Amino acid sequence: MADTPCSASYGGEREGIADTGFANYTHLKEKLDEIVKFNEPWIFRDLRRTGKTRVSEDLDVMGEVSESILNHSKKDMDRVYNNANYLRQKLAALTAWEQHLMRIVEQG
C-alpha cells in the first residue's frame, strides 16, 4: 500500500480519502463500479462488514480491536473501565489484513 500513488504525503488527501475519512466517495464508487462491473450492487458498508468478519475469522483479531478499527464506540462497562486505544493491536491487525489481501490478489 505504501507504493500506491497519492496526491499528497501522509496527512494530506489520498485520492478522495482525507484525514477525516472518505470524501467524494460516491464518485469513486461509481468509477470503480464502471471499471469492475460487479454482478450485484454493493455499498461501502459491505466492505466494512466483510473486513470485520474476515479479520475476526481468518486472522483471529479480537472483537475489541476490530470494533476499534471501525471506530465503533465501546459498550456498557467498557466505556467506563477500558481506556485502551489498541493502537499496536490495530496496526498489527491492519498489517496482517494487508498481507492477507495481497496474497489473494497475487494468486489471481
C-alpha positions as CSV (number, residue, x, y, z in Angstrom):
1,M,0.0,0.0,0.0
2,A,2.9,2.3,0.6
3,D,3.6,2.1,-3.1
4,T,0.2,3.3,-4.2
5,P,0.2,6.7,-5.8
6,C,-1.3,9.5,-3.7
7,S,-1.9,13.2,-4.3
8,A,0.0,14.3,-1.1
9,S,2.2,12.9,1.6
10,Y,0.7,11.2,4.7
11,G,-1.6,13.7,6.4
12,G,-3.0,15.0,3.1
13,E,-5.6,13.6,0.8
14,R,-5.1,10.3,-0.8
15,E,-7.3,10.0,-4.0
16,G,-10.5,11.1,-2.3
17,I,-9.6,9.9,1.2
18,A,-8.9,12.7,3.6
19,D,-7.7,12.6,7.2
20,T,-11.3,12.7,8.4
21,G,-12.4,9.7,6.3
22,F,-13.9,9.3,2.9
23,A,-14.6,12.5,0.8
24,N,-16.4,12.3,-2.5
25,Y,-16.7,8.5,-2.2
26,T,-19.8,8.4,-4.5
27,H,-17.7,9.5,-7.4
28,L,-15.0,6.9,-6.6
29,K,-17.5,4.1,-6.1
30,E,-19.2,4.9,-9.5
31,K,-15.8,4.9,-11.1
32,L,-15.0,1.5,-9.5
33,D,-18.4,0.0,-10.5
34,E,-17.8,1.1,-14.1
35,I,-14.4,-0.4,-14.3
36,V,-15.0,-3.7,-12.4
37,K,-18.7,-4.4,-13.4
38,F,-19.8,-6.2,-10.3
39,N,-22.6,-8.8,-10.6
40,E,-24.5,-7.4,-7.7
41,P,-24.9,-3.9,-6.3
42,W,-22.9,-3.1,-3.2
43,I,-22.3,-0.2,-0.7
44,F,-19.1,0.8,1.3
45,R,-20.7,-0.7,4.4
46,D,-20.3,-4.1,2.7
47,L,-16.6,-3.6,2.8
48,R,-16.6,-2.8,6.5
49,R,-18.8,-5.9,7.3
50,T,-16.6,-8.1,5.1
51,G,-13.4,-6.7,6.6
52,K,-14.5,-7.1,10.2
53,T,-15.8,-10.7,9.6
54,R,-12.6,-11.8,7.7
55,V,-10.1,-10.3,10.2
56,S,-12.0,-12.0,13.0
57,E,-12.4,-15.3,11.2
58,D,-9.2,-15.6,9.1
59,L,-6.7,-13.6,11.2
60,D,-8.1,-14.2,14.8
61,V,-8.3,-10.5,15.6
62,M,-10.1,-9.8,18.9
63,G,-13.5,-8.2,18.8
64,E,-12.4,-5.2,20.7
65,V,-9.7,-4.5,18.2
66,S,-11.9,-4.9,15.1
67,E,-14.5,-2.7,16.7
68,S,-11.9,-0.1,17.4
69,I,-10.6,-0.3,13.8
70,L,-14.2,0.5,12.7
71,N,-14.3,3.4,15.2
72,H,-17.3,1.9,17.0
73,S,-17.9,3.3,20.5
74,K,-17.3,1.0,23.4
75,K,-20.3,-0.6,25.0
76,D,-21.5,-0.9,28.6
77,M,-18.9,-1.0,31.3
78,D,-16.0,-0.9,28.8
79,R,-16.9,2.8,28.3
80,V,-16.0,3.4,32.0
81,Y,-13.3,0.9,32.7
82,N,-11.5,0.3,29.4
83,N,-9.5,3.3,28.2
84,A,-7.3,1.3,25.8
85,N,-6.9,2.7,22.3
86,Y,-5.5,-0.6,20.8
87,L,-3.0,1.3,18.6
88,R,-0.4,-1.5,18.5
89,Q,-3.1,-4.2,18.0
90,K,-4.8,-2.2,15.2
91,L,-1.5,-1.7,13.4
92,A,-0.8,-5.4,13.7
93,A,-4.3,-6.4,12.5
94,L,-4.3,-4.0,9.6
95,T,-0.8,-5.0,8.5
96,A,-1.9,-8.7,8.6
97,W,-5.1,-7.8,6.7
98,E,-3.0,-6.0,4.0
99,Q,-0.7,-9.1,3.7
100,H,-3.8,-11.4,3.5
101,L,-5.3,-9.3,0.8
102,M,-2.1,-9.0,-1.2
103,R,-1.7,-12.8,-1.1
104,I,-5.3,-13.1,-2.6
105,V,-4.5,-10.5,-5.3
106,E,-1.2,-12.1,-6.2
107,Q,-2.8,-15.5,-6.6
108,G,-5.2,-14.0,-9.1
